[in-house]
Amino acid sequence: MEKLKKWSAGKWFKESVSEYNKYKKTGKGIKLAQAGEKMWNTFTLYLDKKNGKELTKYKDIKDVSMKDPFAKKIFDDAYWLHIFFYRGYSDDLRIEEEKFRNVRDKLKSVV
């Protein structure tokens, strides 16, 4: 069985932005949802590295985020993107686009 290598936050970030660009070209909401989930992964791996431990539970991710002023600014939008991926629909994709851009713009200098 093939063992998968764990991606870095930087790799997830690049994949997320690439997926977002596909969304912008095609207008397909599924591409935005996939970009958002990859950005959530970027955020959680950023937290892992910053805190020196793997955070796998929502409660731990939220608790760590609320104690860090930078992460606290990102958490709500990043989590929204995570939920958007699992909901599979949006009443207005402009909301998800704005949240994606907010998270992207904050994380791009740290991953």
N, CA, C and O of each residue as an XYZ file, in Angstrom:
444
protein
N       0.839     -1.172      0.000
C       0.000      0.000      0.000
C       0.891      1.245      0.000
O       1.895      1.309      0.710
N       0.508      2.214     -0.799
C       1.273      3.446     -0.908
C       1.078      4.304      0.344
O      -0.040      4.481      0.828
N       2.177      4.822      0.845
C       2.109      5.737      1.981
C       2.102      7.166      1.431
O       2.954      7.530      0.620
N       1.153      7.954      1.868
C       1.058      9.325      1.410
C       1.924     10.239      2.264
O       1.943     10.136      3.490
N       2.634     11.126      1.601
C       3.451     12.097      2.302
C       2.562     13.255      2.752
O       1.708     13.723      1.999
N       2.769     13.701      3.963
C       2.005     14.830      4.492
C       2.460     16.110      3.786
O       3.651     16.416      3.727
N       1.497     16.835      3.262
C       1.798     18.097      2.595
C       2.034     19.194      3.622
O       1.510     19.146      4.735
N       2.820     20.168      3.238
C       3.051     21.342      4.081
C       1.923     22.353      3.872
O       1.149     22.251      2.921
N       1.846     23.317      4.768
C       0.863     24.394      4.605
C       1.098     25.130      3.293
O       0.144     25.529      2.625
N       2.357     25.311      2.924
C       2.682     25.999      1.676
C       2.178     25.251      0.456
O       1.682     25.865     -0.488
N       2.299     23.936      0.467
C       1.810     23.120     -0.660
C       0.289     23.209     -0.744
O      -0.259     23.378     -1.833
N      -0.396     23.096      0.390
C      -1.854     23.219      0.388
C      -2.278     24.600     -0.091
O      -3.266     24.739     -0.812
N      -1.524     25.620      0.314
C      -1.840     26.983     -0.093
C      -1.776     27.108     -1.620
O      -2.693     27.647     -2.239
N      -0.709     26.616     -2.213
C      -0.550     26.678     -3.678
C      -1.673     25.930     -4.382
O      -2.218     26.415     -5.374
N      -2.020     24.763     -3.877
C      -3.102     23.971     -4.472
C      -4.438     24.706     -4.334
O      -5.262     24.681     -5.248
N      -4.642     25.346     -3.213
C      -5.873     26.082     -2.971
C      -6.018     27.246     -3.950
O      -7.078     27.438     -4.545
N      -4.961     28.008     -4.108
C      -4.994     29.156     -5.021
C      -5.197     28.673     -6.457
O      -5.925     29.300     -7.226
N      -4.564     27.572     -6.815
C      -4.752     27.002     -8.154
C      -6.217     26.618     -8.377
O      -6.784     26.887     -9.436
N      -6.815     25.993     -7.377
C      -8.228     25.597     -7.462
C      -9.133     26.833     -7.560
O     -10.112     26.837     -8.306
N      -8.799     27.859     -6.812
C      -9.562     29.110     -6.862
C      -9.492     29.730     -8.268
O     -10.493     30.217     -8.795
N      -8.312     29.702     -8.851
C      -8.161     30.236    -10.209
C      -8.998     29.444    -11.212
O      -9.534     30.015    -12.162
N      -9.112     28.138    -11.007
C      -9.984     27.313    -11.868
C     -11.448     27.737    -11.688
O     -12.213     27.802    -12.651
N     -11.815     28.019    -10.454
C     -13.163     28.511    -10.194
C     -13.414     29.809    -10.951
O     -14.455     29.971    -11.587
N     -12.463     30.727    -10.882
C     -12.644     32.018    -11.540
C     -12.782     31.857    -13.059
O     -13.508     32.617    -13.700
N     -12.093     30.877    -13.628
C     -12.166     30.640    -15.074
C     -13.465     29.960    -15.482
O     -14.020     30.258    -16.539
N     -13.951     29.043    -14.645
C     -15.104     28.219    -15.033
C     -16.417     28.661    -14.397
O     -17.490     28.400    -14.942
N     -16.340     29.323    -13.256
C     -17.544     29.693    -12.522
C     -18.191     28.525    -11.795
O     -19.290     28.666    -11.258
N     -17.530     27.377    -11.770
C     -18.068     26.189    -11.109
C     -17.845     26.270     -9.601
O     -16.713     26.298     -9.119
N     -18.958     26.306     -8.876
C     -18.903     26.438     -7.427
C     -18.126     25.328     -6.736
O     -17.537     25.554     -5.679
N     -18.117     24.136     -7.314
C     -17.380     23.025     -6.699
C     -15.889     23.339     -6.620
O     -15.204     22.894     -5.699
N     -15.396     24.095     -7.570
C     -13.977     24.484     -7.550
C     -13.705     25.444     -6.384
O     -12.659     25.362     -5.741
N     -14.633     26.335     -6.122
C     -14.487     27.241     -4.982
C     -14.570     26.457     -3.675
O     -13.816     26.727     -2.741
N     -15.473     25.499     -3.607
C     -15.586     24.664     -2.408
C     -14.291     23.892     -2.167
O     -13.824     23.801     -1.031
N     -13.712     23.336     -3.229
C     -12.458     22.598     -3.089
C     -11.317     23.534     -2.687
O     -10.472     23.176     -1.867
N     -11.301     24.734     -3.271
C     -10.278     25.717     -2.896
C     -10.409     26.082     -1.428
O      -9.408     26.217     -0.726
N     -11.649     26.243     -0.961
C     -11.878     26.588      0.433
C     -11.435     25.508      1.396
O     -10.862     25.801      2.445
N     -11.698     24.262      1.045
C     -11.276     23.159      1.919
C      -9.755     23.074      1.980
O      -9.180     22.803      3.034
N      -9.119     23.306      0.849
C      -7.650     23.288      0.837
C      -7.084     24.457      1.640
O      -6.016     24.341      2.241
N      -7.797     25.578      1.649
C      -7.342     26.718      2.451
C      -7.531     26.420      3.939
O      -6.714     26.839      4.760
N      -8.599     25.700      4.294
C      -8.777     25.256      5.688
C      -7.598     24.365      6.086
O      -7.056     24.508      7.182
N      -7.204     23.459      5.213
C      -6.045     22.603      5.496
C      -4.790     23.446      5.678
O      -3.982     23.180      6.567
N      -4.627     24.464      4.834
C      -3.491     25.379      4.973
C      -3.472     25.985      6.372
O      -2.442     26.002      7.047
N      -4.622     26.477      6.786
C      -4.732     27.117      8.097
C      -4.405     26.152      9.228
O      -3.643     26.497     10.132
N      -4.962     24.966      9.191
C      -4.725     24.020     10.290
C      -3.265     23.567     10.332
O      -2.710     23.379     11.415
N      -2.640     23.390      9.174
C      -1.224     23.009      9.164
C      -0.328     24.159      9.616
O       0.711     23.938     10.237
N      -0.733     25.370      9.304
C      -0.017     26.542      9.829
C      -0.055     26.512     11.366
O       0.963     26.720     12.025
N      -1.245     26.251     11.921
C      -1.366     26.167     13.380
C      -0.522     25.036     13.945
O       0.135     25.200     14.973
N      -0.537     23.881     13.271
C       0.277     22.741     13.727
C       1.745     23.140     13.864
O       2.386     22.904     14.887
N       2.246     23.748     12.802
C       3.669     24.113     12.792
C       3.966     25.172     13.846
O       4.960     25.075     14.566
N       3.128     26.154     13.935
C       3.346     27.244     14.890
C       3.322     26.744     16.331
O       4.055     27.245     17.183
N       2.473     25.753     16.596
C       2.311     25.247     17.962
C       3.125     23.996     18.258
O       3.160     23.534     19.398
N       3.779     23.448     17.244
C       4.643     22.296     17.447
C       3.920     21.002     17.747
O       4.505     20.068     18.296
N       2.634     20.942     17.386
C       1.890     19.703     17.575
C       0.751     19.639     16.569
O       0.268     20.662     16.082
N       0.336     18.423     16.272
C      -0.740     18.202     15.306
C      -2.088     18.369     15.993
O      -2.403     17.678     16.962
N      -2.871     19.298     15.471
C      -4.208     19.561     16.006
C      -5.222     18.892     15.088
O      -5.375     19.294     13.935
N      -5.904     17.888     15.583
C      -6.827     17.136     14.726
C      -8.288     17.298     15.125
O      -9.182     16.919     14.368
N      -8.535     17.849     16.285
C      -9.912     18.019     16.746
C     -10.325     19.482     16.598
O      -9.540     20.397     16.848
N     -11.576     19.678     16.186
C     -12.096     21.032     16.022
C     -11.884     21.858     17.280
O     -11.436     23.002     17.201
N     -12.200     21.298     18.431
C     -12.083     22.028     19.698
C     -10.657     22.522     19.913
O     -10.455     23.661     20.336
N      -9.667     21.678     19.627
C      -8.267     22.076     19.810
C      -7.875     23.186     18.830
O      -7.180     24.134     19.196
N      -8.331     23.053     17.583
C      -8.031     24.073     16.572
C      -8.637     25.413     16.986
O      -7.983     26.452     16.898
N      -9.873     25.381     17.432
C     -10.538     26.616     17.851
C      -9.874     27.202     19.090
O      -9.626     28.407     19.145
N      -9.585     26.371     20.080
C      -8.966     26.861     21.318
C      -7.624     27.535     21.037
O      -7.348     28.619     21.551
N      -6.800     26.896     20.228
C      -5.495     27.471     19.886
C      -5.683     28.768     19.110
O      -4.970     29.744     19.346
N      -6.637     28.782     18.189
C      -6.891     29.975     17.378
C      -7.338     31.160     18.228
O      -6.917     32.292     17.992
N      -8.179     30.900     19.202
C      -8.716     31.988     20.020
C      -7.661     32.603     20.942
O      -7.839     33.717     21.433
N      -6.578     31.887     21.172
C      -5.498     32.400     22.029
C      -4.436     33.157     21.227
O      -3.564     33.807     21.804
N      -4.514     33.073     19.913
C      -3.513     33.695     19.046
C      -4.175     34.825     18.256
O      -5.079     34.563     17.464
N      -3.750     36.064     18.451
C      -4.422     37.191     17.788
C      -4.472     37.077     16.260
O      -5.486     37.419     15.652
N      -3.399     36.604     15.640
C      -3.379     36.457     14.183
C      -4.344     35.359     13.738
O      -5.151     35.569     12.833
N      -4.262     34.202     14.368
C      -5.123     33.074     13.992
C      -6.589     33.384     14.278
O      -7.475     32.940     13.549
N      -6.839     34.135     15.325
C      -8.210     34.486     15.688
C      -8.883     35.277     14.562
O     -10.082     35.123     14.329
N      -8.115     36.127     13.861
C      -8.649     36.915     12.751
C      -9.032     36.038     11.557
O      -9.847     36.439     10.726
N      -8.452     34.859     11.475
C      -8.639     33.969     10.325
C      -9.666     32.877     10.594
O     -10.364     32.441      9.679
N      -9.761     32.438     11.834
C     -10.513     31.223     12.165
C     -11.929     31.191     11.604
O     -12.285     30.227     10.927
N     -12.740     32.193     11.857
C     -14.147     32.144     11.447
C     -14.309     31.980      9.934
O     -15.112     31.165      9.478
N     -13.547     32.751      9.158
C     -13.652     32.630      7.700
C     -13.126     31.286      7.208
O     -13.712     30.677      6.313
N     -12.023     30.824      7.793
C     -11.464     29.534      7.382
C     -12.441     28.401      7.705
O     -12.637     27.492      6.899
N     -13.044     28.465      8.876
C     -14.005     27.414      9.249
C     -15.240     27.476      8.352
O     -15.785     26.437      7.978
N     -15.683     28.675      8.007
C     -16.812     28.823      7.073
C     -16.504     28.084      5.763
O     -17.357     27.375      5.230
N     -15.285     28.255      5.253
C     -14.897     27.584      4.009
C     -14.929     26.060      4.171
O     -15.336     25.340      3.259
N     -14.504     25.589      5.319
C     -14.521     24.153      5.616
C     -15.962     23.628      5.594
O     -16.241     22.587      4.998
N     -16.852     24.342      6.235
C     -18.261     23.945      6.273
C     -18.895     24.039      4.884
O     -19.692     23.181      4.503
N     -18.544     25.073      4.136
C     -19.054     25.234      2.765
C     -18.752     23.999      1.928
O     -19.604     23.548      1.163
N     -17.566     23.454      2.062
C     -17.178     22.263      1.313
C     -18.118     21.099      1.637
O     -18.537     20.374      0.734
N     -18.447     20.918      2.895
C     -19.290     19.788      3.293
C     -20.778     20.032      3.062
O     -21.531     19.083      2.843
N     -21.206     21.277      3.108
C     -22.611     21.580      2.791
C     -22.889     21.313      1.321
O     -23.921     20.741      0.969
N     -21.971     21.725      0.473
C     -22.121     21.474     -0.956
C     -23.014     22.450     -1.692
O     -23.382     22.203     -2.841
N     -23.367     23.545     -1.059
C     -24.164     24.557     -1.755
C     -23.927     25.918     -1.110
O     -23.393     26.028     -0.006
N     -24.346     26.949     -1.842
C     -24.269     28.307     -1.323
C     -25.428     29.101     -1.893
O     -25.799     28.926     -3.054
N     -25.995     29.968     -1.086
C     -27.026     30.871     -1.572
C     -26.428     32.023     -2.379
O     -27.100     32.620     -3.219
N     -25.165     32.325     -2.114
C     -24.496     33.439     -2.783
C     -22.988     33.215     -2.719
O     -22.366     33.471     -1.688
N     -22.401     32.742     -3.807
C     -20.971     32.415     -3.823
C     -20.076     33.621     -3.547
O     -18.902     33.456     -3.214
N     -20.613     34.817     -3.681
C     -19.792     35.992     -3.381
C     -19.356     36.003     -1.920
O     -18.289     36.521     -1.590
N     -20.179     35.432     -1.048
C     -19.820     35.353      0.373
C     -18.594     34.453      0.544
O     -17.638     34.816      1.229
N     -18.632     33.283     -0.083
C     -17.507     32.352      0.035
C     -16.260     32.920     -0.647
O     -15.147     32.741     -0.153
N     -16.443     33.599     -1.773
C     -15.298     34.221     -2.444
C     -14.615     35.237     -1.529
O     -13.389     35.260     -1.422
N     -15.409     36.064     -0.877
C     -14.846     37.071      0.012
C     -14.101     36.426      1.173
O     -13.010     36.863      1.537
N     -14.690     35.389      1.749
C     -14.039     34.700      2.864
C     -12.750     34.024      2.392
O     -11.743     34.033      3.100
N     -12.789     33.437      1.191
C     -11.581     32.818      0.645
C     -10.472     33.858      0.501
O      -9.343     33.638      0.941
N     -10.800     34.982     -0.113
C      -9.786     36.025     -0.325
C      -9.243     36.555      1.004
O      -8.048     36.827      1.117
N     -10.106     36.705      2.005
C      -9.660     37.166      3.327
C      -8.632     36.209      3.928
O      -7.584     36.634      4.415
N      -8.942     34.924      3.887
C      -8.027     33.932      4.466
C      -6.741     33.865      3.643
O      -5.639     33.878      4.192
N      -6.894     33.795      2.335
C      -5.715     33.741      1.443
C      -4.782     34.913      1.712
O      -3.576     34.734      1.882
N      -5.344     36.097      1.749
C      -4.516     37.289      1.889
C      -3.798     37.352      3.236
O      -2.699     37.898      3.324
N      -4.398     36.811      4.263
C      -3.757     36.793      5.584
C      -2.682     35.709      5.680
O      -1.635     35.918      6.292
N      -2.950     34.544      5.067
C      -2.001     33.432      5.190
C      -0.825     33.500      4.230
O       0.214     32.890      4.483
N      -0.972     34.233      3.132
C       0.078     34.182      2.100
C       1.454     34.627      2.603
O       2.470     34.206      2.050
N       1.505     35.446      3.611
C       2.810     35.913      4.102
C       3.414     35.004      5.175
O       4.548     35.221      5.600
N       2.662     33.985      5.615
C       3.170     33.157      6.725
C       3.330     31.666      6.381
O       3.847     30.897      7.191
N       2.895     31.267      5.203
C       3.031     29.828      4.866
C       4.074     29.580      3.807
O       4.302     28.433      3.422
